[in-house]
Amino acid sequence: MHLDIDDTAVTFRSDGQIAGRYVYADEFKPYLHPLNTPAGHTVSLASPHDHKHHKGLMYALTVPGVNFWEERPTAPHELVGRQRHENFGTLLESGDEIGFDEEITWLPVDGGEPVFRETRTVTCRIDAAARGFLWTWNSELSVLHETELTTSVYSVRQTDGRLVNYHGLGIRFRREFGCTGGNLLLIDGQETPIGEGSGSTPASAEFQGSIDGIWPVVRAAVRISQEMPNGLFVMDKPFAFMGCGPSNLGPVPLHAGTSLSERYTIQVFDVGPA
């Protein structure tokens, strides 16, 4: 595997094929898209017509007064935030595992006091046993002043009355994974109705979706595993999305001088006939 780095993105390649492209020069937040299986199926979708700020596999949060997720204000006097790429540190440019360390500053788009300084590490290697690519996404956020992680005004009420938020590490799936059936959700290896998945705190959550245009129908899958007890948010109507985040079950206070450590692995793989 090897990396190609240009002025806007880092491309992860395996035998000439693109495993994923990390766009670091976006005006609001870095993200991974396309995110592909070894068979070449793209599982991600970036900036669809219904949610411009949904960008492949991305990581974002909100704090009082600054919204790093929606890329627009969702409340009076709320500022739009950006994750500003500063530089790359360690680069693993070729070998069995490739990736980088990145320094990021979280701050309002129009300037102002930074909220977080982040060291982000993203790597990828071939996962032969799973017929896929195995990614790691580690974010270490240094908290620069007293604040808290807040939930979205668009948090979704579940059948049991709970509101579940969708911030953190999340992926917007390709169009046909939404609203057409043919999907499967596994939480910690157990098949679970998609409508019952949100609000759980799994070690792993796997979403399988059916690919259009191929008969017999094949599936592609994304499995997110986490070391933290973050809440899961998952849906497939009217579109498909899955993510885990520290504020998905409620606000989280953060104190100046502390850090928030987030560690995820993401497996992107081919499943075979549905």
N, C-alpha and C positions, 0 to 999 in steps of 0.2 A: 504494500500500500504506500501511497505517497500523497503529499500535500502540494497544491498549487495555490500560491498567494498572489493576489493582485490588489489594486487600489480600493476595492470594494468588498471582496469576499475571499474566503478560504475554501477551496474545493478539495474534498476528500475523495481520492480515487483508489479503486481496486481493480487491477488488471485492465486499466483503461476505462472502466465504468465509473460513473459518479455514484458514490454511496450517499453523499450529501454535500450541500453547499452552505457554509456559514456566512451570512451577510452581516458584516460588522460595521459597515458605513451607513446603515439606515439612519434616517434623521430622528427616529424615536427609540428603537431598540434593536439589538442584534437578534438574529433568528436563523434557524436551520430550515432551508427549503431550496431545492427539492430534497426530500428524505426518501431514499429508494431501497427496495429489497434487492437481493442479489440477482433476481430474475428481471430486474429493471422496472418493477411496478412502483410508481410514486405514491406514497401513502399520505402525503401532506398537501395542503392547499394554502396559498398565501394571498392576502388582500382580496378575498372574494367580494362580490358586489354587495353582499348583505352585511359584512363586518370587515371594513377596510383594515382594522387594526389586528385582525387575526392573521398571524404570519407564521405558518408552518409550525415548527416546534420552537416555543419561545418561553421566556421567564420574565414575569413582571408582577408588580405589587402596587398597592396604593397606601398612602399615609394621609393624615389630616392635611388638607390643603393642596396636595400634589398627587396627581393621578398618572401613574406610569403605565397603565394598562390601555385605557380606551383611546388615547391620543387625542382626546378632546375633553373639555370640562363636562362633568355630569352633575355638578352642583354649583350654586352661586359662589363666586370668588375662588373656585378651585382652579389651580394652575395645572397645565399640561406638563408632564415630566418627560425626560429623556434619559436614556442610558448612553452616556458618551464614551465611545471607545478612546482610550488613551494610548495604549501600546500593547504589543505582544511581548511576553517574556520568553520562557522556554518554548522552543519549537521542536516537536518530533516530526521531522519532515519525511522520513521513509522508514520502513520496517514493518514488523508484524502489528505494531500499534502506532498510530499517528495522532497528532493533536497539538494543543497549544495551551499556554497560560495567557490570560488577557486581563489587563487592568481597565476597570470601568468606573466612571463617576456618575452617580445618580443625582440629577439636579433638575430644576425647572428649565423648560425650553428657553425662556426669555431671560435666563440668568437668575441669580439668587443663590441662597445658601444650599450647598450640597447636603443631601440626606444620607447617602451611603457612599462608601468607596468599596468596590468589589474586586476580588480576585476570582476569576472564573477559569475553570479548567475543563476543556472539552476534548475527549479522545474517542477514537474508533478503532476497532479491530474486527477481523472476521470471526464469526461464531459458527464454526463448521458443524457442531452438533445440532444447532437449531436452524441450519440453512439460512443464516442471517448475518447482519452486522450488529455488533455490540458496542453501544455508545456509553460513555460516562459524561455526566454533566454535574460538576461540583461548583457551587457558588459560596464564597465566604464573604459576607457583607459586614463591613465595619460600620457600626452605628455612630453617626457624628453628633447627634443631639437627641434629647429626649423626644420620643415619638411613639407611635403605635401603628401596627398594620391594621388597616380597616377593611371592611367588606363593601362590596359593590351594592349600589341601589338596585341593581338588576339581579341580585342573588335570587336563586330559584327556590320556591317553597315546595317541600316534599309532601308526600301523602300523609306523613305523620305530623305535619305542621312545622317542621324545622326548616330554617332558611340555610341553604348551602351556597357558599361563595365559590368562585371559579379561578381565583388568582393563583400564582405560583408557576410551576412548570406545566405547560399545557400544549396540546397539539390539535390543530384544526385539521380534520381528515378530508381526504378527497371527496368530491361531490357525491358520488354514488354510494358512499358509506352512510349517507344520511337519508332517512325517510323512505327507504325502498325495501327494508327487510334484508335478510341475508347476513345479518350481523350476529356476533357472539361475544359475550362478555364473560371473562373468567376472573374472579377475585380470589387471590391466593389459591389458584388452581381449580376453584369450584365454579361451575356454570351458574350465572346469576342473571336474572332479568335486568336489562339495561335500566329500566325505570326504578330499580331498587338499589342500584349501585352507589348513588351519590350519598355522601355523608358517612360512608364507612372509612376505616383507617387501615387499609391493607398494606401488607409488605409488597405485594405486586398486584397490578391490574392489567389485564390483557384484553385488547379490543381486536377482534377479527372482522374484516369486512370483505365483501364479495366484489370482484373486479368485473366491470363491464367488458363486453366484446370478445370474451374467450369462452369457448365451450369444449369440454365440460367446464363449468364455472370454477375458477380458482379463487383462493382467498389470500390476502396479505394481512399481517398482524403487527401490532405494536404492543410491547409489554413494558410498562414502566414499573420499576422496582425502587423502593426508597428505604433509607435507614431511619427516617423520622416518622412519627405517628401523624402524618399530615392527612387531612381530609381529602377524599376523592370526589371529583365532580365528573360526571359522564352523562352523555346524552346522544341520541341519534335522530331526534326529531325536533325541529325541522332540518337540522344539520347535525353532523357527527363531530363530537369534541370530547377529549378526555384530558384530565390534568389532576395534579396533586399540589397542595400548597399549604403553608403554615397558617393562613388566615381563613381557610375555607370553612371552618367550623365556628369562627368568631374572631373578634379583634384580639391582637396580641401586643401587649406593651413591650417596648424596646427602650433600653437605657443607654445613655451616652457612654462610649468607651467599651461597650460589649460588642459581640459579633453574633450574627445569625449564620449558621452553617447548614447548607442544603446539599445533600448527596443523592444523586439519582443514577440508575443505569436504565438504558433504553434499548431494548432489543427490537430490531426491525427485520422481519423474516417472512419467507414464503411458507404457506400452509399446504397448498395443494388443492385438489378438487374439494369443493364444499360438500 
